[in-house]
């Protein structure tokens, strides 16, 4: 199954993203969205000590990645990890929906099994 994340369709007009565009061009915007993808795939958090790895993975300069993480009020940090509050909120919603769907599927499966057991007796 393909994974996806939602974001506002007009995110490019967010003043913080406009400032990234002004300072780093489209490469900065692309790096931002790649970092967001990485956050989603890692459960919402990335290590600050991995900035070199992130920069290498994105074929970007470390200074730009640091700037995107630190200079535009898009990410929070505790000195070891960084994250996006909006990504965490959306991840939480996605997890809750998945758990609800799983519970619903289990409930349906249990009913099907009960019916099958009754017809076999």
C-alpha positions as a Python dict, from the first residue, in 0.01 Angstrom:
ca = {
    (1, 'X'): (0, 0, 0),
    (2, 'X'): (127, 344, -88),
    (3, 'X'): (178, 580, 201),
    (4, 'X'): (82, 944, 174),
    (5, 'X'): (44, 1249, 390),
    (6, 'X'): (-199, 1534, 363),
    (7, 'X'): (-105, 1897, 354),
    (8, 'X'): (-283, 2220, 281),
    (9, 'X'): (-321, 2280, -91),
    (10, 'X'): (-209, 2638, -49),
    (11, 'X'): (96, 2557, 166),
    (12, 'X'): (321, 2734, -85),
    (13, 'X'): (161, 3061, 27),
    (14, 'X'): (257, 3009, 390),
    (15, 'X'): (480, 3310, 473),
    (16, 'X'): (745, 3077, 620),
    (17, 'X'): (765, 2878, 297),
    (18, 'X'): (776, 3199, 97),
    (19, 'X'): (1078, 3299, 305),
    (20, 'X'): (1243, 2964, 228),
    (21, 'X'): (1173, 3026, -140),
    (22, 'X'): (1326, 3373, -118),
    (23, 'X'): (1640, 3249, 57),
    (24, 'X'): (1696, 2904, -97),
    (25, 'X'): (1482, 2899, -410),
    (26, 'X'): (1283, 2596, -521),
    (27, 'X'): (1566, 2372, -396),
    (28, 'X'): (1480, 2490, -45),
    (29, 'X'): (1109, 2419, -92),
    (30, 'X'): (1190, 2075, -231),
    (31, 'X'): (1424, 2004, 61),
    (32, 'X'): (1155, 2113, 306),
    (33, 'X'): (900, 1870, 161),
    (34, 'X'): (1158, 1593, 152),
    (35, 'X'): (1231, 1653, 521),
    (36, 'X'): (857, 1636, 590),
    (37, 'X'): (844, 1302, 404),
    (38, 'X'): (1136, 1178, 613),
    (39, 'X'): (959, 1283, 932),
    (40, 'X'): (650, 1088, 831),
    (41, 'X'): (851, 777, 749),
    (42, 'X'): (1037, 797, 1082),
    (43, 'X'): (731, 838, 1302),
    (44, 'X'): (750, 1216, 1328),
    (45, 'X'): (1101, 1276, 1461),
    (46, 'X'): (1452, 1305, 1315),
    (47, 'X'): (1782, 1341, 1497),
    (48, 'X'): (1969, 1669, 1470),
    (49, 'X'): (2293, 1470, 1459),
    (50, 'X'): (2172, 1325, 1126),
    (51, 'X'): (2171, 1657, 940),
    (52, 'X'): (2478, 1551, 738),
    (53, 'X'): (2299, 1230, 636),
    (54, 'X'): (1984, 1423, 547),
    (55, 'X'): (2188, 1668, 339),
    (56, 'X'): (2364, 1383, 161),
    (57, 'X'): (2038, 1199, 98),
    (58, 'X'): (1889, 1514, -55),
    (59, 'X'): (2212, 1605, -240),
    (60, 'X'): (2193, 1941, -67),
    (61, 'X'): (2430, 2159, 128),
    (62, 'X'): (2428, 2108, 504),
    (63, 'X'): (2397, 2483, 559),
    (64, 'X'): (2068, 2491, 364),
    (65, 'X'): (1925, 2194, 556),
    (66, 'X'): (2024, 2355, 888),
    (67, 'X'): (1867, 2680, 776),
    (68, 'X'): (1539, 2512, 680),
    (69, 'X'): (1526, 2331, 1014),
    (70, 'X'): (1629, 2627, 1230),
    (71, 'X'): (1548, 2959, 1062),
    (72, 'X'): (1184, 2957, 956),
    (73, 'X'): (987, 2845, 1262),
    (74, 'X'): (866, 2534, 1078),
    (75, 'X'): (1022, 2280, 1312),
    (76, 'X'): (1055, 2237, 1687),
    (77, 'X'): (1362, 2093, 1856),
    (78, 'X'): (1466, 1968, 2197),
    (79, 'X'): (1837, 1981, 2119),
    (80, 'X'): (1853, 1616, 2012),
    (81, 'X'): (1554, 1568, 1783),
    (82, 'X'): (1344, 1791, 1563),
    (83, 'X'): (987, 1760, 1442),
    (84, 'X'): (697, 1940, 1279),
    (85, 'X'): (395, 1998, 1503),
    (86, 'X'): (159, 1983, 1205),
    (87, 'X'): (313, 1657, 1084),
    (88, 'X'): (276, 1506, 1433),
    (89, 'X'): (-90, 1611, 1442),
    (90, 'X'): (-155, 1458, 1102),
    (91, 'X'): (36, 1141, 1193),
    (92, 'X'): (-174, 1106, 1507),
    (93, 'X'): (-495, 1138, 1304),
    (94, 'X'): (-367, 881, 1054),
    (95, 'X'): (-277, 636, 1332),
    (96, 'X'): (-616, 681, 1499),
    (97, 'X'): (-798, 620, 1169),
    (98, 'X'): (-586, 312, 1104),
    (99, 'X'): (-654, 172, 1451),
    (100, 'X'): (-1026, 239, 1411),
    (101, 'X'): (-1031, 66, 1071),
    (102, 'X'): (-835, -228, 1212),
    (103, 'X'): (-1076, -263, 1502),
    (104, 'X'): (-1372, -247, 1264),
    (105, 'X'): (-1219, -511, 1035),
    (106, 'X'): (-1148, -739, 1332),
    (107, 'X'): (-1507, -700, 1449),
    (108, 'X'): (-1639, -795, 1103),
    (109, 'X'): (-1395, -1088, 1082),
    (110, 'X'): (-1506, -1215, 1424),
    (111, 'X'): (-1871, -1205, 1309),
    (112, 'X'): (-1788, -1394, 988),
    (113, 'X'): (-1602, -1659, 1189),
    (114, 'X'): (-1894, -1695, 1431),
    (115, 'X'): (-2138, -1746, 1142),
    (116, 'X'): (-1902, -1996, 976),
    (117, 'X'): (-1867, -2193, 1299),
    (118, 'X'): (-2247, -2206, 1342),
    (119, 'X'): (-2302, -2343, 990),
    (120, 'X'): (-2031, -2607, 1037),
    (121, 'X'): (-2186, -2754, 1354),
}
